[in-house]
Amino acid sequence: MVNSDIRTIWYNYKSEFFFGLVLSALLIASTFLSRLIPEEFFDNFLNPALSFAFAMVCFFGAGLCLRHMEGNRIRRVWAEILILWGMWEIVMVALFKTAYNPFQVGNAIMESTPMQLACVFAWLLLIYPRISIRPGKFNWGRSALFLLPVALLGLIDYLVPIDLRIIIALYPIGLMYIVFLNIRRYRQWCEDNFSTFDDIDAQWFVRYMVMIVLSGAVFYYLCLSDDPARAFTQQWYLMFVLAYTTEQVLYRPDPWERLRSTAVEESAEPNPVVVAYREELEAWIEKEKPYLNPDFQLNDLREVLPMNRTYLSQFINAEYGCNFYKWVNALRVEEAKRLMDEQPERKLKDISQQCGFASSTTFTRTFLRETGMTPKEWIEKTYNA
């Protein structure tokens, strides 16, 4: 069972592992190649050019999000973040001759001012995952409260001769911890409402946090470096992070929006769960086999059960001892086992599609979690028996 758990984790995160590996390799290569950039050329031309390009990426991404907002609060907030960041870069272009690089190295290694500025950028970057994994309206004022520790530490650092740089450096880690506290609730919510994650991309958070961690590593390495040209790596990498995230904001399906467009909650509370409900549901499941549809959702159960979404979720958990996602995928695995036992010569890809799995990878991962073995191992076991 331990090996099964390890394989399940690998199936879940192997794409994110390679994503982080490739990004890390590019950052390391860029950091060393930046040594070849003459300092004067970097300060007088490349740095302001990168900031101008950075601003254009921000404004272009903000324009796309606002143009295709369609009532999506995540796109609106992300557009506002891009506008703020783009305005900052424009200011830096205007001041580059005297105060362009806030992350100066040399005599200013690890000073608290650039570190506090980095904390503000970390706060902006971590707004996106916070509003994605928690429903409700986003409030800039309430979110700005997270900056109070940075402002307080900056004031203390200015007034009192105490070295607070290490504490300031820990601030982004604290922000990430706050976001991580909500991951389990987000995944639980997805599992309570959807039967597949293939069109939800529930693991987007892992890729995003990998980018944020690497961004922090680049910044702190830059602070400890004695070569200003290495800011080149940070600039192009942050442009990549913002461009990649903008693409995700525009094209990653938002599960909150999916439910908002289909669910109309009933005001009246249903009667207590009774045996008749379960019998009616199982008769409908056996006859219609709705789980064979990859887009099968919790709300679809309202076709046979007069309950709102909250009570449907409670009903499934109470009657079957698991959430909607696990219940549906257990039904799909049972169907797959039946087909493999009857037709072991069939291609696994065809079986996975017929059973409602959106991809062969999801089929293998789910089958492994439910049975402790892969579909191929199941067929070999059945054949040998």
N, C-alpha and C positions, 0 to 999 in steps of 0.2 A: 504493500500500500504506500510505503514511503516513496518507492520509485515511481509509482503512479502519480503521486502528488507533485513530484519533481517534474515529471513530463508534462503535467497539466500546466504548471507555472511556465515551463518553457514554451508551450503552445500559446499561452496568453501573451507573453512578453518578448518573444524572439524578434519580432519586427521592430519593437522599440529598442531592443538591445543593439541591433545593427544600425538603427537610426542614430543612436548616441555614439556608437563606435565610429561611424563615418564622420559625424560632426567633430568628434574629438581629434581624429586624424587630420582633418582640414584645419582646425584651429592650431594644432601643434606645428603643422607645416607652415601656416601663415605667420605664426609668431617668429619662427626662425628666419623665414624669407624676408620679413620686415626689417631685419638687420641690414639688408642691402639697400634700403631706402635712405638716401642722404638726408640728414636732419634738416638742412636748409630748404631742400625741395619739399619735404613733408610739411614744414611749418608754413611756408609761403604759398604753396599751391595745392598739394594733395589733401591736406587736412580741411581747408575751407571748401574744396571741391567735394569731398566726401560728406561734409555737413550739409552742403546745398543739395546733393543727391538724396541724402537722408530726409531732408525736409520735403522734397518732392515726392518721395515714396510715401511719407506720412500723409501729405495732403491728397495725393491720388487715391490712397487706400481709404481715407476718410470720405472722399467724394463717392467712391463706389458703395461704401456702407450706407451713406445717407440716401443715395439714389435708389438702392434696393432695400431700404429699411423695412417697409411693409409691416410696420407695427412691431418689429422685432426689437426688444429692448437691448439685447446684447449688441446688436449692430449699432444702435444709437450710442451706447456707452463707449464702445470701441472706437467709433468715429470721433468722439470727444477726446479720448485718450490720444489718438493720432494727431488731432489738431493741436493739443497742448504740447506734444513732443515736437511736432513740426515747427511750432512757434519758437520753442527753445532753440532748435537748431538754427533757425533764421537769426536769432539774437547772437548766437555764437559766430555765425558767418560775419555779422556786422562788427563784432568785437575781436576777430581773430588776431589782429595785429598786436593787441595789447593784453587781452585776457581770453584768448580763444579756448585753450585747452584747460578745462577745470580739473583734469586729472594729471596735472603736471607731475613729472617725476624728478629725480635729481635731489635738489634741496627740499622738495616738498613731498618726499616719499611718505606715504601713509598718513598725511595730515588729515585732520578730522573734517575739514570743509568738503573736499571731494568725496569723502566717505559718506557724509550726510547727504550729499547730492545723489550718490549712488543708491542710498536708501529710498529717496523719493522715486527714483526710476524703478526700483524693485517694487515699491508700493503700486505704481502705475501698472506694471506688468502683471502683478498678482490680482488686480481687480478683475481681469477677464475670467480666470478660473473660479473666483468667488461668486460672481454673478451667474456663472454657468451651472454650478452645482447646487445653488440655492435659489428657490423660487422667490417671487416677490419683487417689488420695485427697488431699483438701485437708488441710493441717496448719496450724493457727493459729500454732503455735510457729515453724515454719519460715517462714511468711509474715511473722511479726512481725520477723524479721531485717531485712526491708527498712526498718524504722523506725529501725534503729541509726544510720544517718547523720544522721537528724533529731535524735535524742537527743544524739549527739556534738556536732553543730553548736550545739544549744541550750546544752549545758554549756560549750563554748568561748566562746559569746557571753556567757554569764553571768559567767564567770571572767575573761575577757580583754577589754580594751576594743578589740575589733576588730569592724568592721562586716561581718557575714556575711549580711546580708539578701538580697543578690543571689544568693549561693550557695544559700541556703534556698529562694529562689523558683525555682531551677532543679530542685529535687528532683522535683516532679510531672512535669516534662518527662523526667527520667531514668526515672521509672516507666513513662511511656507508651512510651518507647523500648524498654524491656524487653519490654513487651507486643507491640509491633510486630515484634520479632524472631521471634515465634512465628506471625505471620499466615500467612506463606508455607507453613510446615509444616502449619498447619491446613487451608488451602485444598487443598494437595497431598493431604492425607489424605482430604478430602471427594471429590476427583476420583478417587482410587484406589478408592473404595468405592461411589460413587453415580453414576447416569447423568443426574441432574437436580438442580438446586439449588432448584427452586421450592418444595418443601415442606421444605427445610432452612434457607433464608434465610441463606446463607453470607455475605451482605453486612451482616448485623445489626451486625457490629463497626464498620463505617463510621459508621452512625447513632449508635451508642453513643459512639464517640470524638469525634464532632462535638459531642455534648452535653457531654462532659467538657471539651473545649477551650473551649467557650462558657462553661461554669461557671467555669473558671479566669480567663477574660477578665473576667467579671463581678466576681469577687473582687478581682482586682488593680485594676480600675477603682474599686471600692469603697474600697480602701485609699488610693487617690490622691484620693478625693473629699473634699469638705468638708461633705457633707450626710449625716448618719446615716440619714435616711429612705430613702436609696437601698438600704439593707439589705433593704428590702421586696422589691426585684427579686430579690435573691439567695435570699430565703426561698421565694417562690412558685416560682422556677425549680428550686431543689433538690427541692421537693416534687414538681414535675412529673417531674424526672429519676427519682426513686425510684419514683413511681407507674408511669411508663412502663416502667421496667426490671422492676418486679414483674409487670406484664402480660406482658412478654417471657419472663420466667422461667417463668410459669405456662403460657403457650400456644405459645411458640416450640418447634417440634419439636427435640429434642436428638438429633443424629446418633449420639452415643456410645450413648445408650439404645436407639436403633433397632437398632444392630448387636448390642448386648449381649443383646437379646431374641430375635435370630434366629440368631446365629452360635454354633456349638458347635465350637471348634477341635479338630482331630484331633491326637493326640499323635505319630503316626508321620509321618515326613517322606516326601513322595512321591518317586517316581523322578525322575531328571533329565528336563527337558522334552524331549519327542520329537516328531517330525513327526506321529505318529499322534494325539497330543493335539490338535494344531491342526486336522488334518483332521476329527476327530470334532466339535470345537467348531464349525467352520465349516459342517459339514453340519447340525448342530442349529440354528445361527443361520439358515441359509437356509431350513430347513423350518419352524421354529416362529416365527421372527421375534420373539423375546422383547423386543427393543429397542423394539417398538411399544407396550409397556406403560410408562407414565410412571414406574412404581414399580420398574422393573428395577434390581436391585442386583448387586454383585459376588458376593454369596453365592449368587445364583441359578445361577451357573455351576457350582456343585457338583453340580447335577443331572446333568451330563455329565462333569465332570472331578473325579477323586478327590483334591482338594487342599484344604488349609485356606486361609483367607482371605489369609494372608501370601504363600503360594506362588502363589495365583491372581493376586494383584496383580503379582508378579514375572513370572509367565508372560505376562500381557497386555503389560507393559512390554517384555519381551524379544522377543516375537514381532511386536508391532505398532508398537513404537517410541513408544508414548504410554501415558498412564494410562487407566484404565477409562472415566472420564467422557468424554474426548476420543474414545476408540475408539467408544463407543456413539453419541455424537452425530454422529460421521462417518457411521455406518451410517444414522442417521435422516435426515441431510442427503441422502445418496444416494437414499434412498427418496423424499424430498420432491422431489428433482430429477426422478426418474422420473415421479412423478405430475404434476408441473407440465409436463413435456414432453408427456405423453400427454393431459392434461386442463387446458390453460392457462386455461380458462374457470371452473374451480372456485375457490371462495373460499379464500384463504390460511388463514383460521381453520380451515376443515374439513381442509385438508391438514396443518396443524400438529398438530391433534388426532389424526388418523389415523396420523401418523408418530411419535407418542409424546411430543410436546412438551406440557408442561403449560400453556403459554400462548403466545399469538401473539408476545408480546415476547421470550420466550426463543427461539422459533423464528427470529425476525428476527435477534437478536443472534448466535445460533449459526451461522446460515446465512452471515451477514456475515463471521464469523471464519473459516469453512471455505472460502468461495469468493471473498471480497473484494468481494462485492456483495450487495444485499438480494434477497429473493425476487422483488419486483416488477421489479427490474432484470434478474434472471435470465429472467423470463417475457418481458420486452420484448426482450431479446437473442435469445432462442430464436424469438420471433415474427418479428422483423425478419430473422433469418437465413433 
